[in-house]
């Protein structure tokens, strides 16, 4: 069987672990890496050195030349969110398939441009929503698809980012809306995609609120209103609650903690090497932060369901709580990780509860596979590089429209909160504002 050839655009830390390593390793019998495209030559050189390869390297403006010289079958896009559309559209013009990291893009105009490009192309876009592949979300989808609770009429989804994870978004490029679209897009598209996928319905309207409560210059725990501070050299770190909660050993100068820090920062910094004077651990109170950390809203779906959703970017714990109500019953699930000092431990997975409207209550235990993100990453990679396993009960691969709708739900959140009105997905798909 002929191997598929893959070009990777954006040789990021994520791309190395999620795509490049697997292509060169367990999927090398069916996949072949043929090109890198990146703004930073040193990042591509580092990837070749790290993987002991000699993959051809190209600058972004050499994309057409890359296609002509290396002849990829698929382009994998793993750049900063706001640039995804550029490379997706270029690949589609060459009739190439695209695998794109979530979120697909950052605003409605870019989403419309991608949709138009795919309509004209023989290529197709897949968005890599790995959360669909985790054991509990998959089982929830199976239960609803099997009709266990009947037609879904409402769901409650409350998502919590702890003080470590939540604050990390305000240290990096994610904190600028022009790069990430805000957490309402960059982070919440995962959640909006899961909700639509679980219930088998498409979003049609959103009403929402949002605020910056914890971070930015007005953050209540900001030691002083001063820009340009950088962890871990900031002299004010003993007065920073977020720093001291998660980096006490680093502050004490413990050798092991210092080595772990240096390795972690080096990996993060690799994603910033084409910028000047940029650090991967910038201050969470800088004035350039222009995204929110708290959201609440309601989403209406085409099948009649409503979702009550919230996202809190600075909680004492990490995880989410879910309740899905159908005409014949209810599904409950909770995944809460009460971290006790280690930054990124394995999450605590709870059981799924299935409650019939006039019947029994069942407890179901998802069985997780090994691997990243609770076993989700290897299963997603199987689908991408080997094709869907026909024995799977549900389809987890996300086509372009699913990626678009998840982004537009996030865009609608921000537009609703800023314009103080309900926002329809239709107006975002068409680019035409509703008549007054």
C-alpha positions in Angstrom: 0.0 0.0 0.0 1.3 3.4 -0.9 2.1 5.6 2.0 0.3 8.9 2.4 2.7 11.9 2.4 2.2 14.6 5.1 3.5 18.2 5.2 3.4 19.9 8.6 2.8 23.7 8.8 3.8 25.0 12.2 6.5 22.9 13.8 5.2 23.6 17.3 5.6 21.6 20.5 2.1 20.2 19.9 2.9 19.3 16.3 6.0 17.4 17.4 4.1 15.2 19.9 0.8 14.8 18.2 1.7 14.4 14.5 5.5 14.4 13.7 6.5 11.8 16.3 3.7 9.4 15.5 4.2 9.7 11.7 7.9 8.9 12.1 7.2 6.2 14.7 4.1 3.9 15.0 2.5 5.0 11.7 5.6 4.9 9.5 4.2 1.9 7.7 1.3 4.0 6.3 2.5 7.6 6.6 5.5 9.6 5.4 6.7 13.0 6.5 7.7 15.0 3.4 8.0 18.7 4.5 8.0 21.3 7.2 6.7 24.9 6.8 7.4 27.4 9.6 8.3 31.1 10.2 11.4 30.1 12.2 14.2 28.1 10.5 15.6 27.2 13.9 12.4 25.4 14.9 12.5 23.2 11.8 16.2 22.6 12.2 15.6 21.6 15.9 12.8 19.2 14.8 15.2 17.5 12.3 17.9 17.3 14.9 15.6 16.0 17.6 14.1 13.3 15.3 17.4 12.6 13.5 15.7 13.3 10.1 16.4 15.5 7.1 12.9 16.7 6.3 12.9 19.6 3.7 12.1 23.0 5.3 10.2 25.9 3.8 9.3 29.4 4.8 5.5 30.2 4.7 5.9 32.2 1.4 7.3 29.1 -0.2 4.1 27.1 0.3 3.4 26.6 -3.4 7.0 25.6 -4.0 6.8 23.1 -1.1 3.7 21.5 -2.7 5.4 21.3 -6.1 8.7 19.8 -4.8 7.4 17.4 -2.1 3.9 16.5 -3.4 2.1 16.0 -0.1 -1.3 14.2 0.1 -2.3 15.9 3.4 -1.3 19.2 5.0 -1.3 19.3 8.8 -1.9 22.8 10.2 -0.6 23.5 13.7 0.2 27.2 13.7 -1.1 30.0 15.9 -4.9 29.9 15.7 -5.3 33.2 13.8 -3.2 31.9 10.9 -4.9 28.5 10.3 -7.1 29.9 7.6 -4.1 31.0 5.5 -2.6 27.5 5.2 -5.9 25.7 5.0 -7.0 27.8 2.0 -3.6 27.4 0.3 -3.8 23.6 0.7 -7.3 23.5 -0.6 -6.3 25.4 -3.7 -4.0 22.6 -4.4 -6.8 20.0 -3.9 -5.1 18.7 -0.8 -6.7 17.3 2.3 -6.1 19.2 5.6 -5.9 18.1 9.2 -6.2 21.2 11.4 -5.7 21.6 15.1 -8.6 23.0 17.0 -9.9 25.7 16.9 -10.3 25.7 13.1 -9.9 29.5 13.0 -10.7 32.6 15.2 -13.5 34.6 13.6 -16.5 34.3 11.3 -14.9 35.9 8.2 -12.1 33.4 8.2 -14.6 30.6 8.7 -16.6 31.7 5.7 -13.4 31.9 3.6 -12.5 28.3 4.6 -16.0 27.0 3.7 -15.8 28.7 0.3 -12.4 27.3 -0.4 -13.5 23.7 0.4 -16.5 24.0 -1.8 -14.2 24.7 -4.7 -11.7 22.0 -3.9 -11.3 18.3 -4.1 -9.6 18.4 -0.7 -11.4 18.1 2.6 -10.8 19.5 6.0 -10.8 17.5 9.2 -10.5 19.3 12.6 -8.7 17.3 15.3 -11.0 17.4 18.2 -9.2 14.9 20.5 -11.7 15.3 23.3 -14.3 13.3 21.3 -12.0 10.3 21.6 -11.7 10.2 25.4 -13.6 7.3 27.0 -16.3 9.2 28.9 -17.3 11.6 26.0 -17.4 8.6 23.6 -19.7 6.6 25.9 -22.0 9.6 26.4 -22.4 10.0 22.7 -23.1 6.2 22.3 -25.8 6.4 25.0 -27.6 9.3 23.3 -27.2 7.8 19.8 -28.7 4.6 21.1 -31.8 6.5 22.4 -31.2 5.8 26.0 -32.6 9.2 27.1 -34.7 10.0 24.0 -34.5 13.4 22.3 -32.3 15.8 24.2 -34.1 18.9 25.4 -31.5 20.6 27.6 -28.0 20.3 28.9 -25.9 22.1 31.6 -22.2 22.2 31.0 -19.9 24.0 33.5 -16.2 24.0 32.8 -13.5 24.9 35.3 -9.8 25.8 34.7 -7.7 25.7 37.8 -5.3 28.5 38.9 -2.4 26.7 37.1 -4.1 25.8 33.8 -6.3 28.9 33.6 -3.5 31.4 34.3 -1.2 29.7 31.7 -3.4 31.1 28.8 -2.7 34.6 30.1 1.1 34.1 29.9 1.2 33.1 26.2 -0.1 34.4 22.9 -3.5 33.1 23.7 -4.1 36.2 25.8 -4.4 38.4 22.7 -7.8 38.1 20.9 -6.1 38.8 17.5 -4.1 35.6 18.0 -6.5 33.2 19.7 -10.0 34.6 19.3 -10.2 34.5 23.2 -10.9 31.6 25.4 -14.5 31.7 24.1 -13.0 30.4 20.8 -9.6 28.9 21.6 -10.7 26.8 24.6 -14.5 26.7 24.5 -14.7 25.3 20.9 -13.7 22.0 22.5 -16.8 22.3 24.7 -19.2 23.6 22.1 -18.1 20.8 19.7 -18.7 18.1 22.4 -22.2 19.5 23.1 -23.3 19.5 19.5 -21.7 16.0 18.9 -23.2 14.5 22.0 -26.8 15.6 21.3 -26.7 15.4 17.5 -28.0 18.9 17.1 -26.5 22.1 15.5 -26.4 25.5 17.3 -28.6 28.2 15.9 -28.6 31.1 18.4 -26.5 32.3 21.4 -27.0 34.8 24.2 -24.0 35.3 26.5 -22.1 37.4 29.0 -18.3 37.6 29.7 -15.8 39.4 31.8 -12.1 39.7 32.7 -12.2 39.1 36.5 -9.0 37.5 37.6 -6.2 38.6 35.2 -5.1 41.8 33.4 -4.0 45.0 35.1 -7.2 45.2 37.2 -6.8 41.7 38.5 -7.4 41.8 42.3 -4.2 39.9 43.1 -1.9 42.0 40.9 1.1 43.0 43.1 1.5 46.3 41.2 0.3 47.9 38.0 3.5 47.4 35.9 3.9 45.8 32.5 6.9 43.7 31.3 7.3 41.4 34.3 8.4 37.8 33.5 8.3 34.6 35.5 10.5 33.4 37.1 12.8 36.5 37.3 10.1 39.0 38.6 11.1 40.3 42.0 7.5 40.6 43.0 6.8 36.8 42.7 6.7 36.3 46.5 3.6 38.5 46.4 2.0 36.8 43.5 -0.5 34.2 44.7 -0.6 32.4 41.3 3.2 32.1 41.1 3.6 31.0 44.7 0.7 28.4 44.5 2.4 26.5 41.7 6.1 27.4 41.8 7.1 27.4 45.5 10.1 25.0 45.0 11.2 27.1 42.0 11.2 30.2 44.2 13.2 28.4 46.9 15.8 27.5 44.3 15.4 23.7 44.6 17.8 22.2 41.9 15.2 19.7 40.6 12.5 22.3 40.4 14.9 24.6 38.6 15.8 21.9 36.0 12.1 21.1 35.5 11.4 24.7 35.0 14.2 25.2 32.5 13.1 22.2 30.4 9.4 23.3 30.5 10.2 26.9 29.5 12.6 25.7 26.7 9.8 23.6 25.3 7.3 26.5 25.5 9.8 29.0 24.2 10.3 26.9 21.1 6.8 28.1 20.0 7.9 31.7 20.3 11.3 31.7 18.6 10.2 33.7 15.6 9.2 36.6 17.8 11.5 39.2 19.3 11.6 39.8 23.0 8.8 37.4 23.8 8.8 35.0 26.8 6.5 32.0 27.2 5.8 33.0 30.8 4.8 36.7 30.6 3.0 38.3 33.4 -0.7 37.4 33.8 -1.4 41.1 34.7 -0.1 42.8 31.6 -2.2 45.5 30.1 -2.1 44.0 26.6 -4.4 41.2 27.7 -7.7 41.7 25.9 -9.6 38.5 26.4 -12.0 37.4 29.1 -11.6 34.7 31.8 -15.3 34.2 32.7 -18.3 33.3 30.5 -21.9 32.3 30.9 -24.5 31.9 28.2 -27.3 29.9 26.6 -27.1 28.1 23.3 -30.2 27.1 21.3 -30.0 24.1 18.9 -31.9 23.2 15.8 -33.4 20.1 17.4 -35.0 22.2 20.1 -32.4 21.7 22.9 -31.0 24.5 25.1 -27.6 24.5 26.7 -26.7 26.5 29.8 -22.9 26.9 29.6 -20.2 28.5 31.8 -16.4 28.7 31.7 -14.4 29.9 34.7 -10.7 30.5 34.1 -9.4 30.5 37.7 -10.8 27.8 40.0 -9.4 25.9 42.9 -9.8 22.7 40.8 -9.9 21.5 37.2 -12.6 19.7 35.3 -16.3 19.9 34.3 -19.8 19.0 35.4 -22.4 17.8 32.8 -26.1 17.1 32.9 -28.0 16.1 29.8 -31.8 15.8 29.9 -33.9 13.9 27.4 -37.5 13.0 27.0 -36.8 9.6 28.5 -34.1 10.3 31.1 -30.9 12.0 32.1 -27.2 11.5 31.9 -24.9 13.0 34.6 -21.1 13.1 34.5 -18.4 14.9 36.5 -14.7 15.0 36.0 -13.0 17.0 38.7 -9.2 17.0 39.4 -8.3 18.4 42.8 -4.7 19.1 42.2 -2.5 19.0 45.3 0.7 20.5 44.0 1.8 18.8 40.8 1.0 21.0 37.8 -0.3 18.4 35.4 -1.3 15.1 37.1 -3.6 12.6 35.5 -7.2 13.7 35.9 -9.7 12.0 38.2 -12.3 10.3 36.0 -15.8 9.8 37.5 -18.5 7.3 36.5 -21.4 8.2 34.2 -24.8 8.0 35.7 -27.8 7.1 33.5 -31.2 7.8 35.1 -34.4 6.7 33.3 -37.3 9.2 33.7 -39.6 6.5 35.2 -37.1 3.7 35.8 -33.8 2.6 37.1 -30.6 4.4 37.8 -27.4 2.9 36.3 -23.7 3.6 36.9 -21.5 3.1 33.9 -17.7 3.1 34.1 -15.8 4.3 31.0 -12.7 2.2 30.2 -9.8 4.4 29.2 -7.0 3.4 26.9 -3.4 4.5 27.6 -1.9 7.6 26.0 -2.2 11.4 26.0 -5.4 13.2 27.1 -6.9 10.2 28.8 -6.2 7.8 25.9 -7.8 10.1 23.3 -4.7 11.1 21.3 -3.7 7.5 20.1 -7.3 6.9 19.0 -7.5 10.1 17.1 -4.1 9.3 15.5 -5.5 5.9 14.4 -8.4 7.6 12.7 -6.2 10.2 11.0 -3.4 7.9 9.8 -5.0 4.4 9.4 -8.7 5.3 8.8 -11.8 4.8 10.9 -12.2 1.5 12.7 -15.6 0.1 11.4 -16.2 -1.6 14.7 -16.5 1.8 16.5 -20.2 2.6 17.3 -19.9 6.3 16.8 -18.1 8.6 14.2 -15.6 10.8 16.0 -13.8 12.4 13.1 -14.9 16.0 12.8 -15.6 17.4 9.3 -15.2 21.0 8.4 -18.8 22.1 9.2 -18.4 20.8 12.8 -15.3 22.8 13.2 -16.9 25.9 11.7 -20.0 25.6 14.0 -17.9 25.3 17.1 -15.9 28.4 16.2 -19.0 30.4 15.4 -20.6 29.4 18.7 -17.6 31.0 20.4 -17.7 34.0 18.1 -21.4 34.4 18.9 -20.6 34.4 22.6 -18.3 37.3 22.3 -20.5 39.2 19.9 -23.5 38.7 22.2 -21.7 40.0 25.2 -20.3 43.0 23.4 -23.5 43.9 21.5 -25.9 42.9 24.3 -28.2 40.9 22.0 -28.9 37.3 20.9 -26.6 36.3 18.0 -27.7 33.8 15.4 -25.3 31.3 13.8 -26.9 32.1 10.4 -25.8 35.7 10.5 -22.2 34.6 11.1 -22.4 32.0 8.3 -23.7 34.5 5.8 -21.9 37.6 7.0 -25.2 39.5 7.0 -26.3 41.2 10.2 -30.0 40.8 11.2 -32.3 43.7 10.2 -33.1 46.1 13.0 
